[in-house]
Amino acid sequence: MQAANVLMQFQLSWSILFLVAVNLQPSGPSRRTLSYADFRFASYIDNYMVLQKEPAGAVIWGYGIPGATVTVTLCQDQETIMKKVTPVKAYTNSWMVILDPMKPGGPYEVVAKQTFGGMNLTLRIHDVLFGDVWLCSGQSNMQMTVSQIFNATRELSNTAAYQSVRIFVVSLVQAEQELADLAEVDLPWSQPTSENLGHGDFEYMSATCWLFGRYLYDTLQYPIGLVSSSWGGTPIEAWSSVRSLKACGIPKQRFIPSDYIYGPNEYSVLWNAMIHPLRNMALKGVIWYQGEANVHLNMDLYNCTFPALIKDWRQTFHLGSQGQTEHLFPFGFVQLSSVLSSVDRDDGFPQIRWHQTADFGYVPNRRMPNTFMAVAMDLCDRNSPFGSIHPRDKQTVAYRLHLGARAVAYGEKLLFQGPLPEEIELWAVKGLLNITYTQQIQVQRQDDKIFEISCCDDHHQCKWLPAPMNTFSTHTLVLSISSCPGTPVALRYAWTTWPCEYKQCPVYHASSALPAPPFTAFITNQMLLNDLVAV
């Protein structure tokens, strides 16, 4: 009995010392290194945050003393909306509750109270909103801040009407193993200001992410939460889990051998440190802007690695959020823009653009369900002070992305992508090729080089030759193929690194100003949309 009393006193003394240490923990600045030793919320659960609205239940979690009980209370104007109680798991020191689905709005207060050994410790976060949460990720074109884009001064000052669009920025961190929580935070949840939207070049806040959220807010008129987690010069392999790379047959190695990778050069290190720690978060969807770094690294596998990343992220967030994030949540991406190249026939960018669609030329498709794409090849920028690979028109990129989100994520009946070829007819006797499009087209200008045919001779030697534009109507475009002395077997459009000048590609939708995406296809007399293939 005496031994038991001594043991009980020792445990109680240890608990008191632990709780005193917790209370003495200093509150961190906006950029802080997070500790795992105290009772706390997870790194991204903080004042001013946006939690995912109905039909999902928002996930609240954190760390505490093993064996303690945590009670989470949602309050508004001193009134208790709901309470959830959960134990702290012994093997992870973590706790988690799922709130009942909430309608969009706020503000609310979230209170977490830990009870252990007769002692209580309370945490509070305030000004919490419910809305839609979107994760934004990729490399430097996603990382470019609002201060780096066209009309930056005006965009930075346009925040007063968007105080319900909240922003959060993950720090640039690598890890060899999957982290349970973020190691660092660059910008905790904040209301937008000119300072935090334009905090240095390639720091925060992501212009594409911010403008996408702003356009969504204009339409939805309820809170939007934006989580930015991106790093310039990074290949898709750094953002992919080991299992998704294995699914594509990527060799099991850590170091990425490439002279063109300027960010982290090891497999999975950004997935481990900057994406996996967010897995418990209930999300509405993801937008992605990446691919430039893969022009010279595993380019031919991008048609596998990108769909595999999407599938793996979806599964991870669905399981991490206890099913609150949809299993097939909407995933939007930007098809690569243009870059000035010193190589005359460098087809790396066209190949990546094509592989971004899993070689279909359009999305959604059977390999990439519930996805949407913003075509950006016509948004080039010769004079960008950040290099032509970093075009400054992120407004149009975000606008096209938000159209896709409205159609795919929110079910609106609207046009979100440009015209695609539905049928290709060879009029060999006339030396012409007739293309029928899925939508009404607007031909902005005649172009003699942007369409090309693969012309093969009797020895099956083939060469790409220009197919000048001839005539056009509301749905059709006729090309001249008289330059081909042999047999035309394939057709491609905009298959160059720099297809056209700014917003001056030849083919757009008649009324929406959405450009026709690049494509490549074999020539048959009844070429349907599903026959677009890589050649």
C-alpha positions in Angstrom: 0.0 0.0 0.0 2.8 2.4 0.9 4.6 1.7 -2.4 1.3 2.4 -4.3 0.9 5.8 -2.5 4.5 6.7 -3.3 3.9 5.8 -7.0 0.7 7.8 -7.0 2.4 10.9 -5.5 5.3 10.6 -8.1 2.8 10.5 -11.0 0.9 13.5 -9.6 4.1 15.5 -9.1 5.2 14.7 -12.7 1.8 15.8 -14.0 2.0 19.1 -12.1 5.5 19.8 -13.3 4.3 19.0 -16.9 1.4 21.4 -16.6 3.5 24.1 -15.1 6.0 23.7 -18.0 3.1 24.0 -20.4 1.9 27.3 -18.8 5.5 28.7 -19.0 5.7 28.0 -22.8 6.2 31.3 -24.6 3.7 32.2 -27.3 5.6 32.1 -30.7 5.9 34.8 -33.3 4.3 34.6 -36.7 7.1 32.2 -37.8 7.7 29.7 -35.1 9.2 26.3 -34.4 6.5 24.1 -32.9 7.0 21.9 -29.8 5.5 18.5 -29.3 5.9 18.6 -25.5 2.7 20.5 -24.4 -1.1 20.4 -24.6 -1.8 22.3 -27.8 -3.7 22.4 -31.0 -2.2 21.1 -34.2 0.1 23.6 -35.9 -2.6 24.9 -38.4 -5.4 25.2 -35.9 -5.3 28.8 -34.8 -7.1 32.2 -34.6 -8.7 33.4 -37.8 -8.8 30.0 -39.4 -11.4 28.6 -41.8 -12.9 25.2 -41.0 -14.6 23.1 -43.7 -18.3 23.7 -43.8 -21.1 21.2 -44.3 -21.6 18.5 -45.5 -18.2 17.7 -44.0 -17.5 17.8 -40.3 -14.5 19.9 -39.4 -11.6 18.0 -37.8 -10.0 19.5 -34.6 -7.0 17.8 -33.2 -3.8 18.4 -31.2 -1.5 16.9 -28.6 -1.8 16.3 -24.9 -0.9 14.1 -21.9 -1.5 10.4 -22.6 -4.6 9.3 -20.6 -6.0 12.8 -20.3 -9.5 13.7 -21.5 -10.0 16.6 -23.9 -13.3 18.4 -24.3 -13.7 20.6 -27.4 -16.5 23.2 -27.3 -17.7 25.3 -30.2 -19.1 28.7 -29.0 -20.6 31.8 -30.5 -21.5 34.9 -28.5 -21.0 33.0 -25.2 -23.5 30.3 -26.3 -22.3 26.7 -26.6 -23.1 25.3 -30.0 -21.7 21.8 -29.4 -19.3 19.8 -27.3 -17.1 16.8 -28.2 -15.1 14.7 -25.8 -12.1 12.4 -26.6 -9.2 10.8 -24.8 -5.5 11.5 -25.6 -4.1 8.5 -27.4 -1.1 7.0 -25.5 1.0 5.9 -28.5 0.8 9.3 -30.4 0.0 11.8 -27.5 -2.7 13.1 -29.9 -6.4 13.7 -29.6 -9.0 14.4 -32.3 -12.7 15.3 -32.6 -15.0 15.8 -35.6 -17.4 18.6 -35.2 -21.0 18.3 -36.5 -21.4 19.8 -40.0 -21.8 23.5 -39.9 -23.3 26.0 -42.3 -20.9 28.7 -43.6 -20.4 31.7 -41.5 -19.1 32.9 -38.1 -17.2 34.0 -36.2 -16.9 31.2 -33.6 -14.6 30.4 -30.7 -13.2 26.9 -30.3 -12.2 25.9 -26.7 -10.2 22.8 -25.9 -10.0 21.8 -22.2 -7.7 19.0 -21.1 -8.5 17.2 -17.8 -5.8 15.0 -16.2 -5.4 14.1 -12.5 -7.9 16.6 -11.4 -6.2 19.4 -13.1 -7.5 21.4 -16.1 -5.8 23.3 -18.9 -7.7 25.3 -21.5 -6.8 26.5 -25.0 -8.9 29.0 -27.0 -8.9 30.2 -30.6 -11.1 33.0 -31.8 -12.6 34.5 -35.0 -13.0 31.1 -36.6 -15.1 30.8 -39.7 -16.8 27.9 -41.5 -16.5 27.8 -45.3 -14.5 26.0 -48.0 -10.8 25.1 -47.5 -8.5 24.8 -50.5 -4.9 23.6 -50.5 -2.6 25.3 -53.1 0.7 23.6 -53.9 3.4 23.3 -56.6 6.6 25.0 -57.5 7.6 28.7 -58.2 4.7 29.7 -60.3 2.4 28.8 -57.4 4.8 30.4 -55.0 5.0 33.8 -56.8 3.4 36.4 -54.5 0.9 39.1 -55.2 3.7 41.7 -55.2 5.3 40.0 -58.2 2.3 40.0 -60.6 0.8 42.6 -63.0 -1.1 45.5 -61.3 0.5 44.5 -58.0 -0.2 47.8 -56.2 -3.9 47.6 -57.0 -4.2 43.9 -56.1 -2.4 44.4 -52.8 -4.7 47.2 -51.8 -7.9 45.2 -52.7 -8.4 43.4 -49.4 -11.2 45.3 -47.6 -14.0 43.3 -49.2 -12.2 40.0 -48.7 -11.7 39.7 -45.0 -13.5 36.4 -45.0 -10.9 34.9 -47.3 -8.3 33.7 -44.8 -4.7 32.7 -45.7 -2.2 30.2 -44.2 1.4 29.5 -45.4 3.5 26.4 -44.7 7.2 26.9 -44.2 9.8 25.5 -46.6 10.8 22.3 -44.8 12.2 18.9 -45.9 11.9 15.6 -44.0 13.2 12.1 -44.6 10.2 10.5 -42.9 6.5 11.5 -42.9 5.8 14.1 -40.2 2.6 14.0 -38.1 2.5 17.8 -37.8 4.1 20.8 -39.5 7.6 21.6 -38.2 7.2 25.3 -38.9 4.6 27.8 -40.1 5.6 30.9 -42.2 2.2 32.7 -41.9 -0.4 31.5 -39.3 -4.0 31.9 -40.3 -4.5 35.6 -41.1 -6.9 38.1 -42.6 -5.4 39.5 -45.9 -3.3 42.6 -45.8 -1.0 44.3 -48.3 1.9 43.1 -46.1 1.0 39.4 -45.9 -0.1 39.2 -49.5 3.2 40.6 -50.8 5.8 39.5 -48.3 8.8 39.3 -50.5 9.5 37.5 -53.8 8.5 33.8 -53.8 7.6 33.9 -50.1 3.9 34.6 -49.4 1.2 34.9 -50.3 0.8 32.8 -53.4 -0.9 35.1 -56.0 -2.5 32.2 -57.9 -3.9 30.8 -54.7 -5.1 34.2 -53.4 -6.8 35.3 -56.6 -8.4 31.9 -57.0 -9.9 32.2 -53.5 -11.0 35.8 -54.2 -12.8 34.8 -57.4 -14.5 32.0 -55.6 -15.6 34.3 -52.8 -17.1 36.7 -55.4 -19.3 33.8 -56.6 -20.0 31.9 -53.3 -20.2 34.8 -50.9 -19.1 32.8 -47.9 -15.7 32.2 -46.2 -12.8 30.7 -48.1 -9.7 29.3 -46.4 -6.5 29.1 -48.5 -3.5 26.9 -47.4 -0.4 27.6 -49.4 2.3 24.9 -49.4 4.7 25.3 -52.4 8.5 25.4 -53.1 10.2 26.7 -56.3 12.3 24.5 -58.6 10.8 21.3 -57.2 9.9 18.2 -59.2 6.8 16.1 -58.7 8.9 13.4 -57.1 9.6 15.6 -54.1 5.8 16.1 -53.6 5.0 12.4 -54.0 4.9 9.6 -51.4 7.1 6.6 -51.7 4.1 4.4 -52.5 2.8 6.6 -55.4 6.3 6.7 -56.9 6.5 3.0 -56.6 3.2 2.7 -58.5 4.9 4.4 -61.5 8.1 2.3 -61.3 10.3 5.2 -60.2 13.6 3.7 -59.0 14.0 3.6 -55.2 16.6 6.3 -54.7 16.7 9.5 -52.7 18.9 11.8 -54.7 17.4 13.3 -57.9 20.2 13.5 -60.5 19.4 16.7 -62.5 21.0 20.0 -63.2 17.6 21.6 -63.6 16.3 21.1 -60.1 16.8 24.2 -58.0 14.8 23.2 -54.9 15.0 20.0 -52.8 16.5 17.2 -54.8 15.3 14.1 -52.8 12.3 12.0 -53.4 9.2 12.5 -51.1 10.9 15.1 -48.8 8.2 17.7 -49.4 5.4 15.2 -49.2 6.8 14.2 -45.9 7.2 17.7 -44.4 4.7 20.0 -46.2 1.7 17.9 -47.3 1.4 14.8 -45.1 1.2 16.9 -41.9 -2.0 18.5 -43.3 -3.7 15.1 -43.9 -6.2 15.4 -41.0 -7.6 18.7 -42.4 -11.0 18.5 -44.0 -10.6 20.1 -47.4 -12.9 21.1 -50.3 -10.2 20.6 -52.9 -6.7 21.3 -54.2 -5.1 23.4 -56.9 -1.7 22.6 -58.3 0.9 24.5 -60.5 3.9 22.4 -61.2 5.7 20.6 -64.0 8.5 22.8 -65.2 11.1 20.9 -63.1 10.1 17.7 -64.7 10.9 18.8 -68.3 14.3 17.2 -67.8 13.5 14.7 -65.1 11.3 11.6 -65.6 9.4 13.6 -68.2 8.0 10.4 -69.9 6.7 9.2 -66.6 4.7 12.4 -65.8 1.6 10.8 -67.3 1.8 8.3 -64.5 3.4 10.3 -61.6 0.8 13.2 -61.8 -2.4 11.0 -61.8 -0.7 8.8 -59.1 0.0 11.9 -56.9 -3.7 13.0 -57.3 -4.9 9.5 -56.3 -2.5 9.3 -53.4 -3.3 12.7 -52.0 -7.0 12.0 -52.2 -6.7 8.7 -50.3 -4.4 10.2 -47.7 -6.7 13.2 -46.9 -9.8 11.1 -47.0 -8.4 8.7 -44.4 -6.6 11.3 -42.4 -9.8 13.4 -42.0 -11.8 10.2 -41.0 -13.7 10.4 -44.2 -14.6 14.1 -43.9 -12.6 15.1 -47.0 -14.3 13.5 -50.1 -12.5 10.5 -51.5 -12.5 12.1 -55.0 -12.2 15.7 -53.9 -11.8 18.2 -56.8 -8.3 18.7 -58.0 -7.4 21.6 -60.3 -4.2 22.4 -62.0 -2.5 24.8 -64.4 -1.3 23.5 -67.7 2.2 24.9 -68.2 2.6 28.3 -69.7 5.5 29.2 -72.1 9.2 29.9 -71.8 11.7 31.4 -74.1 14.0 28.5 -75.1 17.4 28.6 -76.7 16.6 25.2 -78.3 14.8 25.4 -81.6 12.8 22.1 -81.2 12.7 21.5 -77.5 9.4 19.6 -77.0 9.8 19.2 -73.2 7.0 21.7 -72.4 4.6 20.3 -74.9 5.2 16.8 -73.6 4.6 17.9 -70.0 1.4 19.8 -71.0 0.1 16.6 -72.7 1.2 14.4 -69.8 -0.6 16.7 -67.3 -3.8 15.4 -68.9 -2.6 11.7 -68.7 -2.3 11.9 -72.5 -5.9 12.7 -73.1 -5.6 16.4 -74.0 -8.5 17.3 -71.7 -9.9 16.7 -68.2 -11.8 15.3 -66.5 -11.1 11.9 -68.1 -11.2 8.2 -66.9 -7.7 8.4 -65.5 -8.2 11.8 -63.8 -11.8 12.0 -62.6 -13.1 15.1 -60.9 -10.2 17.3 -62.1 -10.1 20.6 -63.9 -7.4 22.5 -65.8 -6.5 26.1 -66.6 -4.7 26.4 -70.0 -1.9 28.9 -69.7 0.2 28.5 -72.9 -1.2 31.9 -74.2 -0.2 33.8 -71.1 3.5 34.2 -71.9 5.6 37.1 -70.6 8.8 38.0 -72.6 9.7 40.8 -70.2 9.1 39.2 -66.8 11.8 40.4 -64.4 11.6 36.9 -62.9 12.4 35.2 -66.2 10.0 34.2 -68.9 9.3 31.0 -67.1 7.5 33.1 -64.5 4.7 35.0 -66.3 3.1 37.8 -64.3 -0.5 37.4 -65.4 -1.7 35.3 -62.5 -5.2 36.9 -62.7 -6.2 35.1 -65.9 -4.7 31.8 -64.5 -6.7 32.1 -61.4 -9.8 33.1 -63.2 -9.6 30.1 -65.5 -9.0 27.9 -62.5 -12.0 29.2 -60.7 -14.2 28.5 -63.7 -13.1 24.9 -63.5 -13.8 24.8 -59.8 -17.3 26.3 -60.2 -18.1 23.6 -62.8 -16.4 20.5 -61.3 -16.4 21.3 -57.5 -19.6 23.2 -57.3 -21.7 21.7 -60.1 -22.4 24.9 -62.1 -23.4 24.6 -65.7 -20.8 26.8 -67.3 -18.0 26.5 -69.8 -14.6 26.0 -68.2 -12.3 24.8 -71.0 -11.7 25.8 -74.6 -12.7 23.9 -77.8 -11.4 20.5 -78.5 -11.4 18.6 -81.9 -14.3 16.2 -82.2 -13.6 14.9 -85.7 -10.8 15.2 -88.3 -11.5 14.5 -91.9 -8.8 14.0 -94.6 -9.8 15.5 -97.9 -6.8 14.1 -99.8 -7.9 15.0 -103.3 -8.2 18.6 -102.3 -5.1 18.6 -100.2 -7.1 19.7 -97.2 -7.8 18.6 -93.6 -11.1 19.5 -91.9 -11.3 19.8 -88.1 -14.7 19.9 -86.4 -14.7 21.3 -82.9 -16.9 20.5 -79.9 -17.7 24.2 -79.4 -18.1 27.3 -81.4 -14.7 28.7 -82.2 -13.3 32.1 -82.7 -10.2 32.3 -85.0 -8.3 35.3 -83.8 -5.7 35.2 -86.5 -4.4 33.0 -89.3 -1.3 31.0 -88.4 0.8 29.0 -90.8 2.9 27.1 -88.3 0.9 26.3 -85.1 -0.8 23.3 -86.8 1.5 20.5 -87.9 1.0 17.2 -89.7 3.2 14.1 -89.5 4.0 13.3 -93.2 5.3 9.8 -94.0 6.9 8.6 -97.2 6.8 5.1 -98.7 9.7 4.0 -96.4 7.7 5.0 -93.2 10.0 7.9 -92.6 7.9 10.7 -91.0 8.5 14.4 -90.5 6.4 17.1 -88.9 5.4 19.8 -91.4 3.4 23.0 -91.1 -0.3 22.8 -92.0 -1.4 26.4 -92.7 -4.9 27.5 -91.7 -7.1 27.9 -94.8 -10.8 28.6 -94.0 -13.0 28.4 -91.0 -16.6 28.6 -89.8 -18.3 28.6 -86.4 -17.4 24.9 -85.6 -14.8 23.9 -88.3 -11.3 24.8 -89.4 -9.7 23.7 -92.7 -6.0 23.2 -93.0 -3.9 23.0 -96.1 -1.7 19.9 -96.2 -0.3 20.4 -99.7 3.2 20.6 -98.2 3.0 16.8 -97.5 4.1 14.8 -100.6 3.4 11.5 -98.8 0.7 10.3 -96.4 -0.4 12.6 -93.5 -0.9 10.3 -90.5 -1.1 12.6 -87.5 -2.0 16.2 -86.5 -0.9 18.3 -83.6 -1.7 21.8 -82.4 0.5 24.3 -80.4 3.2 21.7 -79.9 6.0 24.1 -79.1 7.4 25.7 -76.0 6.1 29.1 -77.0 3.0 28.6 -79.2 1.9 32.2 -79.5 2.2 35.7 -78.1 0.2 36.9 -75.1 -3.5 35.9 -75.6 -2.9 35.6 -79.4 -3.2 31.9 -80.0 -5.3 31.3 -83.1 -8.2 29.3 -81.7 -10.5 30.3 -78.7 -14.0 29.7 -77.7 -16.3 32.1 -79.5 -17.5 34.0 -76.4 -15.5 32.9 -73.3 -12.0 33.8 -74.4 -10.8 30.3 -73.3 -8.0 29.0 -75.5 -8.2 25.7 -77.3 -5.7 23.4 -75.5 -2.8 21.7 -77.3 -3.4 18.3 -78.7 -2.0 15.5 -80.9 -4.0 12.9 -82.7 -3.9 10.3 -85.5 -5.7 11.3 -88.6 -8.8 9.2 -89.4 -12.0 10.2 -91.2 -14.0 9.7 -88.0 -11.7 10.9 -85.3 -13.8 11.2 -82.1 -12.7 13.1 -79.0 -11.6 9.9 -77.2 -9.2 9.2 -80.1 -6.8 12.0 -79.1 -3.5 10.1 -78.5 0.2 10.8 -78.0 2.2 10.3 -81.2 
